Amino acid sequence: MKLHVGDRIHGYAGGIFGRDSYDCRVVEAEGRDWIVTRNDRGEAEFVDRERAERWAEPDDRSFCDEECGT
């Protein structure tokens, strides 16, 4: 799936943000080969675009907090 600014990624996201990251986040910036997200705690996270786009189910709420924004 191609990710763009404003897209919301829920929960664990297949581990693309690390095995201990379960925060929901919004894509805040994008480049040719990278994206930056901001999680619900206000922390920015950088990830390689190719790695992020391997996660095919950004709407999977399996590990999503009940209070997650939509």
N, C-alpha and C positions, 0 to 999 in steps of 0.2 A: 504494500500500500504506500502510495506517495504521501508524505506528510508535508503540511504547509502551516504557516503562521496562523494561530488561532485554533488549530486542531487540538482536541483534548485526548490525552492518553491515560487510561485508567490503570491503577494498581500496579502489580508486579511487572506487567508488560514483557513477559517472557525473559526477564532478567537483563534486558538491554541496558538498564541503569545500575546494574549490580545486583548481586544476589540478596542483599539486605534492603533494597529500596522497594517499598510498597506504596509510595505516595502517588496520588494522581497528579497530573501535570499538564500544562498547556504549552504548545510550541510557541516560543516568543520571537525567535529569529531563525533564519535559515540561510545557508550558503550552498554552494554546489555540492560539497561533500561533508557537511556538518549541519546539525541543528542544535539550538539552545532551547531548553524548556525551563519553566519555573514551576516548582511543585507547590502544593497547597500550604506549605509552611513558609513560602517566600524565597526558597533557595533556588538559585540558578543551577542548571545541570547541562553539561556539554556532552554530546554523543556523536559519533560518526554516523552520517546519514545512512550509509549502506547497512550498518548494524541495526539502526533504528527501523529501517524499512523492511528488514527481515521479519519483524514482528507484524504478522498479518492481521491481528485482531485488536486494534486499539480500543474498541468498545467492550472488550471482555472485562466484566466487573467481578470476576472470581475472587479477587483479593482487594476489591474496592471498599473504602470506608463508606458507611451509610450516609455520612454527612458530605460526601463528595459533591462538588458543584457539577452542573451539567453543561 
